[in-house]
């Protein structure tokens, strides 16, 4: 008996939640995107993956670009729907279930945004200096100063920064060990960045191995009982940077990518 799209989507969502250990937010988003496709598919008399064709994908792209509320989706949002569908088809392929090959789902081209100019020396000084006068409690100030020190003095990506463990910072050798792709690299740190990191690490009395962890802003206590919840996320660091940029009076958008394109020393 052929299993329906609805059944297989439910199985896939359970798979990414339990076996792939995806976050609750990821599972929720994929559920939204895939179930939207399943509901639309019923209007096309499609009930199984084997009935999905390249022409189906073309029609679906038109559908999600012109939703009934007349609010057009941006191309990158449209692509989220297609990426979810493509990963679902890849899952079916691995399990020997007849379905459209994933490479037949072609993403829409998204125009690249104009690259933001890197931080200049004055902006870097203001951004870094704002931490000490931000009004945050000591633990958060030292953590945020350490985050900015790494981003300003290295070419680490924000995803690499949030993946660091305390043991990756080897201050006796003035280096940071990080993983990019499948390879480990060593990044040499300037002395002032080492001092900032040392001050932060000296403040840490908790048992958590992650280098950068979350704190309750009001009282400075750790917010969550498990390791994964303790670690900062790329979005958390983006919010931290944006907050200090506003406090520093920097009006343009400052992202981790803007910081890593140049490494001026504050």
N, C-alpha and C positions, 0 to 999 in steps of 0.2 A: 504493500500500500504506500503510495506516494505521500510524503509529508508536505503539509502546506507551508507557505511562506511564513505565516504567523507562528507556526510551531517551530520552524527552523530558526527564526529570528529570536524567539524566546530561548532556544538552546544556545544560540551564539552569545546572547547577552549574559547568560549564566556562565558560559565558558570564559569570557573576558573578565568577568567579576571574580570567579573562583580560581580558575587555572592560570590566567594571565595577571591576576591581582591588580586590575585596573581600578582607578579611583572611583568613588561613587559618582562624582561629577561626570567622568568619562562615560560610565555606564548609562547615566541619565541622558546625556547628549546623544549617544548612539541609539538609545531606545527611541528618542524623539525622531531622529532622522530616519531610522529604518522603519519604524511603524508608520511614519508619514508615507514612505514609499509603498508599504504594504496596503495601506488604505487606498492610495491612488491606483495601485495595481488591480484592485478588485473592480474598479470602474472600467478597466481595460480587459476584463475577464481573464486576468492572469492570477493564478492561484498557486503555482509551483515555480521553483527557480528555472526549470527546464524551458518554461514558456517565455523567459526574458530574452529579448533579442537586442542587437544594436539599435534597431529602430525604436524599441521600447525606451532605451536610454535617451535617445534624441527627444522623444515626446515628453519624457519625465523632466528633462532639463528645461523645456519650454514651460511645463506646468509649474515647476518651483520658481521659475523666474517671473511668473505672473500669477501669484497666489490670489485667491478669491477676495482678500481684503485690499487688493490693488496696491499693495506695498511691495515693490520690487526688492528682491534680495540682492545684495552686493555679490559680485562674482566670487569673492573669497568665501562668503557664507554659503553660496550655492555649492561650492567645491566641498565644503564640509559634508554635505549630504552625499555627494558622489564618493568621497573618500570612505565614508561609512559603508556605502553600498559595495565598494570595491573590496574592502577588507572582509566583508561578509561573504562575498563570492569566493575570495581566497580561502576562507574557512571551509566553505562547502567543497571546494576543489580538493583540499587536503583530505577530506573525509569521503571522497569518491562519489559525491552527490552531483548528479548532472545539473550543470548551471552554465551560464554565460561566463567565458574566461574573464578574469579580472581586468586584463589589459584592454578589453573592449570598452571599458568605462573610461572615457577620455575627459580629463578635467578641462574646465574653461580657462583660458589664458587670463591672468591677472596682471594689469599694468603695474610695474614696479614703482613704488613711491620714490620721489626724489630723495636721495640720501641726505640725512641731516648732517650739517657741518659738525666736525668734532669740537669738543670743548676747548676753548682757549685757556691760557694760563690764568687769566684773571677770573674766569668763570669757575675753573677748578679750585682756585684758592677760596672763593666765596662759598662754593658748595661744601667743601671739606670743613671750612671754618664755621659753618652754620651749625654743625653737629654739637659743638660745645655750648652753644647759646640757645639750643632748641627747646630747653625746658624739660627734656626727657630725663628719666631717672638714670643713675650712673651705669647700670648694666646695659641698658638699651643704647646709651651714648657710645659706650665702648664697643658694643657689637656693631653698631652702624658705622662707626669710624673705621673699624676693621674691614667691613664690607667695601666701603668706598676706597680704602687703601689698596685692596686687592684689585678692584676694578680700574682704578686710576694708574696703578703701577705695573699691571700685567695685561696680557691680551686674552685672559681667560673669558670664556663665554659665561653668561649668567647660569646656564644649565650646569656648567662645570663647577661654578662657585658653590651652588647649592648641594652638589654631590660630594663636596670635600668633607673629610673627617679630620678631627683634631690631629691625628697622627700623620696627616698629609703635610702639616706645617712643621718643617724641621728648621727651627730658628737657629740652632747651633751651626747649621750649614747655610743659612740664609736662603732657603729654597722651599718651594711649594710643589708637591707632587700631584699631578692631576691626570685624568684619563680623557683622551680625545679619540673617539672611535674605539679601536681595539688596542691602542698604544698608550703607554704611560709616558709622561713628559715631566721634566723638572724645570720650573720657572724660578730664576734668580730674583730675590727680593731686595730692594734697597733698604738701607739701615733704618730709615724713618718708618717704612711700612712694617719692618720687623718689630720696632718698638710699639707700634699701634696694635699689632697682633698679640704681642706679649702681654700688653696691658689687658686686653680682652681675655686672653686665656688664663691669666692670673685671677680674673674675676670669677671664672667658671668653677663651681664647686659641685656641679651635678655629675651624674654618671654617664650622660649621653655622649656617644661618640661623634655625632654630627658636629661640624665646625660652627655652623650658624643655626641657632635654635630660636624658637618663639618665646616671647615673654608677655605676661599680662601688663599692658602699658600702665595701668593704675598702680599696681603694687609690686610689679617686678617679679611675680611668681611664674613658674612654668605653667603653661596652659593645659597641657594634655598628658595623659599617662603613658602613651606608647611612643616608640621611637619614630615611626613614620610621621605621626602628627606633630612631633616636636620640631622637625626640620623645616626651615623656611622653604618656600617655593619660589620659582622665578617670578611669579606675579607679586609675591610679598616684597621681593627686592625691588621690583619696578615701582611699587607704591612707596617704598622707603626713599628711593631716589627722587621720585616726583615730589614728595613732601619737602625734602631739603632744597630742591630746586626752587620751589615756590617761596620757601622761607628766605632763600638767598636772593630773591628778586630776579631770577632767571626766567624770562617770559616764554622762551621757546621750549619745545618738547625735549626733555633729556631722558634718554633711555640707556640701559646697559650697553647697547651697541654703540651709542654715541661715546660713551666713556672708553670703550675698549679700542676705538679707532685711533686714539692718541693716549699716551701715558705721561702727561705732565705731572711733575711732582709738586703737590700743594705746599 
